[in-house]
Amino acid sequence: MILIEKTQIMGLEPTIRGMRNPMNSWAKSDSGVGCADKRCSDCGFKPDWCGNSAYYQVGPNDLDLMLRLARAGSVDGKFRRMIAVYVDITAPLYWWKEFDTYKVGTVANSCSTMHKIHAKEFTLEDFSHEHLDTNRVLTCYAPGEYHFSSLDLLKLKISALNYWRNKYLELSKIDEEAWKNAPKSFGLTDGTLAEAKKFVWWQMIQLLPSSYNQKRTVMLNYEVLANIYQHRRNHKLDEWREVCRWIEGLPYSEIITCNTTEKDKNNALTSAIAKLKAELRWSDDQIADFLLEQAKLYTDGRTVDVTAAICPTTF
């Protein structure tokens, strides 16, 4: 389970301005603030008279330059590092462990398990459990035979976490003097109150499973997202696939995904050529002639996509 919300994109205007610095081509920039109808600079209404919500729009000239630089690689496409993305992500700890691979260009503030693990009662909704088996195929003898499922096991752990949470809350309500005078019915420790609370706290920390959902507010940039998209879009974890779908929905996401898309097309073309050689025993000259013939059929005044010509169902 992953929840992605409160996305904000910042820095498009200074990014485009800086992108055009090397060639002093600021005059060719065609981006600006506007609405769905037109740019504010071309509109007769004053901003305080207009009922539309204005937002920054990347013009065709600037978008074309962005795509060309992004396709040239991370050096020429360094402008992507300047487009900041802020987002709230709630995801299981096992996913956050993988996300932490991306250290450069990211900053995150998380809800603290160290300080606030006891703040609310644990419920099943606090954990990612959509793939847990509900068939009671696991066996335990305690002392009689008992059958339980993977989901039952998680519920048992939640019950244990809440037991220790309640112990922690009980200890938080008394002071050191009361602790000294109270009978040791808690069955915890003969030490100080602080030691007893620390002992209970450790029970929650070390029992907490990696399926626990943690919320973080994250700052990334388009370059980091391009790396994520390239390497994680076909990942076995559902959470990564969902992140890649979110990336595809970001404004001007084509400057993030363009290199990966081109690579996929090249791989498909290479695979198709290899298939022609292996299954039909075609020579290089036969394949070249075939591609030229297909290009003529598909041109019709448009840009030729040879991959689509020989693999029409690939894209």
Sequence and secondary structure as in RCSB ss.txt:
>XXXX:A:sequence
MILIEKTQIMGLEPTIRGMRNPMNSWAKSDSGVGCADKRCSDCGFKPDWCGNSAYYQVGPNDLDLMLRLARAGSV
DGKFRRMIAVYVDITAPLYWWKEFDTYKVGTVANSCSTMHKIHAKEFTLEDFSHEHLDTNRVLTCYAPGEYHFSS
LDLLKLKISALNYWRNKYLELSKIDEEAWKNAPKSFGLTDGTLAEAKKFVWWQMIQLLPSSYNQKRTVMLNYEVL
ANIYQHRRNHKLDEWREVCRWIEGLPYSEIITCNTTEKDKNNALTSAIAKLKAELRWSDDQIADFLLEQAKLYTD
GRTVDVTAAICPTTF
>XXXX:A:secstr
  EEEEEEEE HHHHHHHHTTTTT GGG   EEE SS BGGG SS TTT  S  EEE  HHHHHHHHHHHHT TT
TTGGGGGSEEEEEEEEEHHHHHHHTT  TT EEEE  HHHHTTSS   GGGB  TT   S  EEEESSSEEEE H
HHHHHHHHHHHHHHHHHHHHHHTS HHHHHHS STT S SS HHHHHHHHHHHHHHH  TTBEEEEEEEEEHHHH
HHHHHHHTT SSHHHHHHHHHHHTSTTTHHHHHHHHHHHHHHHHHHHHHHHHHHH   HHHHHHHHHHHHHHHHT
TS   HHHHH TT  
